[in-house]
Amino acid sequence: MIVSSRKHVARVEVVGVPMDLGADRRGVDMGPSAIRYARLKESLERLGIAVNDHGNLRVPVPESATIEEQSAKFYPIIKAVCDELADVVYAIIGRGGFPLVLGGDHSIAMGTIAGVARARGRAPGVIWVDAHGDINTPLTSPTGNVHGMPVHFALEQHAVDPKRMVFIGLRDVDDGEKKTIRDLGVRAFTMNDLDRLGMSRVLDEALSIVGDGENSVHVSFDMDGVDPQEAPGVGTPVRGGISYREAHLLMEGVAASGTLGSLEITEINPILDRENQTAILAVELILSALGKTTL
């Protein structure tokens, strides 16, 4: 059971990464703008949090880039952007800010986590909320899309410790990923586990695995982890996902634990959304993670 040790986040520093090179479907590059349009800054300020928005990193568009390698499409370009993102996140933490990274496709997590690990001096505990495992290698990926590989590359960089990582919400995992998750011993909570155990118990167990004091946890939240009825604006929707209330319970529980040190929200595609519904939900979840409560 979570014992609340909620801390006040004084300053959030926002950086957008309009990356869509890691995915097949266009549109996810507009995710950062959609989240901002959903009144992210104003909502955080109402919580008493100072906000410094650094704008967006520059990301080449596919039309101006060369794929180079079909097994990991656009990887050199994605890696270069992620290296820049890592520097930005490192600097934010170094001056006492809380990094909030807005995607973009989930390949950006390579940069976010690398920057957090360098700034903290060790790999953070990671809660990876997603319908997918994102732990394919270039050899096991059926598509060559790098947004299905960021966990693999983060592990290669030693930015993730498999013993302090948890997946929540899995329901579409490739065969190669299943073997890797088993071989590494990463704790993975599928939707079947959530149905049986409930989000509260799953979160308690997750925090016992990843949490190790203040600022020790990074949450990487792919909006396709949420059921598409609640989050329709994603590129790779999978039915039967996390409910609206389960998603908020997850974020509220992480906030109450006092361990959250960084957060990223990815894979919002406004082209596929309905009246910015997915981005609005993303802002609500960010607020829950940063301390908003009912009472």
N, C-alpha and C positions, 0 to 999 in steps of 0.2 A: 504494500500500500504506500502511495506517495505521501511523504511528509513535506508539507510546503516549506520551502526555504526561498521563496520568490525574491529575486533581486530586481532593483530598478535599473533599467537600461537608460542611461542619461542621454546618449547621442547615437543615433543610427546614421550610418553613412551608406548611401545607396549607390550602386553601380549597375548599369544596364549592359547586357551583352547580347545584342541582336543577332545571335548566331542561328543560321539555318543550314549551314553546310553539313551538319551531322545527320540530317534527316532527308527523307525523300520528298515530303510535301512542303510546299512553300507556305509562308505566312507566319511561322513561329518567330521570325525576326521582329515582328510587330508586338510581341508579348510585353516587353518592357514599357512601351508606350501605353498599351492597354491597361496595365497595372497602375501606371501613373494617372491615367485618365479616370480611373476608379477612385481617385482622391486619396491616394496612399499618403502623401505628405501631410495633408490636412488632418487625416484620421490619426496619424501618429502624433502629430502636434497636440491634438485634443487629449491624448494620454499623458501629456507633459513631457514628451520626448523631443529633443532637438533633432532636426533632420538636415543633413548635408547631402545633397544629391549631386554626384559627380558627372551625371549624364551618361552617355553610352560610349563604350569602347568602339573603335572602328573595326568593322568586320567586312571583308570583301564579300561581294555577292557571287553566287555560283557562276553567273554569266561571265565574270571577269577572272575566273580561276580555272586551274587545270586539275582534273581529278587525280591524275598521276597513277594511283594504285586502286584497283577495283575492290581489293579486300579490305581497305580502310580509306574510303573516299575522302579526299581533301585533307587527309590527316596532317601533313606539314603545315597547312594554313591554320587549321584548328589548333594545333599545338602552339603555334606562334601567338595566337590570340590568347590562349589559356596561359601562356607564360607571362604575357602582359597583365592578365587578370590576377595571376598569383602575386605579382609585384604590387598591384593596387591593394589587394586584400591584406598583404603583409604590412603595407604602410598604414592602412586603416587601423589594424590591431595595434601596431606599434605606437600610435598616438592615442590609444585608449578608446577608439570607436568600436561600434558593433557593425560588422559588415553584413549588409543585406544585398544579395546579388539577384538580379532579375534576368531570367532568360526569356527567349532563346531556348535552343534545344539542350538536352541534358548533357551533351558533350562538354559544356562549360564547367561541369563539376570538377573536371580534372584540374582546372586552374584554381577554382575556389579552394578546394581541399589542399592543394599544394601550398597555397599562400597561408592558409590556416596552420598547417603543419610546421611550416618554416617559422611563422611568428610565435607559435606556442612552444616550439622546440621539440615537438613529438607529434605523432599522428593523433588527430582528435578521435574521440568516439563518434561513430557515424550512424545516424538513423536515416535509412534510405527508403523513402515512401514512394512506391511505384507499382504499376501493374506488371512491369517487366524487370528482369534481373540486371540488365545493362552490364553484364560481366562476360559477354562474348569476347573472344580474341579475333584478330583478323582471320585466323584459320577456321574458327567455328561459326563466325557470323554468316547467316544465310543471305544477308543483304549487302554487307560492306558498309553499312551506315554507322558512323562513329558514335552516334547517340545511343547505340546499343553496346558500347564498349568502355565507357568512362571508368567503371569500377576496375576493370582489367588494367587500364593504363595507370590509374591511381595506385593500385597494388604494385605495379612495376616500379613506380617512383617511391615506394615505401611511404606514401602519404596516407595510406589506410592500413590499419592493423586488422586482419580478418577476425582476430579474437575480440575486437572491440567495435564490431560492425553488426548491424541488424537490418534486415529487410522487413518492411511491413507493407502488406497489401498485394503480394505477388499473385498473379493468376494467369500469366501468359509467359512461360519460361521455355527457352529453347533447350533441346537435349544436351548440347554442349555446356550450357550454363548450369543445368541441373547437376552434371558431373562435377563441374568446378566448385559449385557451392558446397556439395557434399565433401569433396576432397579437401577444401580449405577449412571446413567446419564452421562456416559462417551461419549464424542463427537466422533463419528465414521464417517469417510468419506469413503464410499464404492466407487467402481469403477464407479457406476452409478452417484454418486455425482461428481466425478472427470470429468466425461463426460459432465455433465450439467454445472458445475461451472468453470472448468479449474483449473489447478494446482496452478496458481498464487493466485487466490481468496481463494482456500482451504488453502494454506500456510499462507496467511495473517490471516485468521481466526484461524488457528492452533496456530500460534505464539502469537496471542492475548490471547489465553487460557493458554498456557504453559509457555510463556516467562515472566520473572520477574527480568530482569537485567542480568549483566554479569555472565557467568557460571551457569545460572539457568536452562538450558535445556540439557537433555540427549536424543540422538537419538539412537534408537535400530532398526537396519535395517536388516530385513530378506530379503535375495536376491530373495526369491520367490515372494516378492512384485512386482518385475519387471516382465514384460511379458516374458514367457519362450523362445520366439524368440530371445530376447536379453540376457537372463540369463538361458541357458538350464541346467546348472550344479547345480540343486537343487533337493532335495529329494521329495518334494511335489509340483510339478509345477501345476499352474492353469492358463488356457488360459485367455486372455483379461486383462492383468495386466498393470502396469505403463510402459510408453514408455521410451526409452533411454533419450529423451530430458526432459520429465517430471521428471525423476529421478534426472537429473542434475539440473533442475530448483529448485527442492526441496532442494537439498544440497546447491546450490549457495545462495538460499534465507535464509536458516538457517545461513550460514556464514555471509551474509550481515547484519543479525539482531544483530550480536555481542553477542548473548546469549548462544552459544554452549559451554558446559563445559566438555562433554564426549561423546564418540561414540563407538558403537560396530557394527560389521558386522558379520552376522551369516548365517548358512545353505548352504554353498558352498560345493558341492559334486563333486570333480574332476573326479570320476569314470564315472559320467553321463555327464560331460562337453565336449565341443568341443574345443580343442586347448587352454585350459585354459581361454576361452572367459569370463566366469562368474567372475573369479578372476581378470582378467584384468579390467573388468567393475567396480568391487568393488574398485580397486585402484583408478580408475578415479573418482569415487564418493567420496571416502575419500579425494582426492585432492580438489574437489569442496567444500566439507564441511569445509576444512581447509584453504580456501582462494584463490585457483587457479581461475583466471578469464581469459577471452578471451583477454581483453585489460588492 
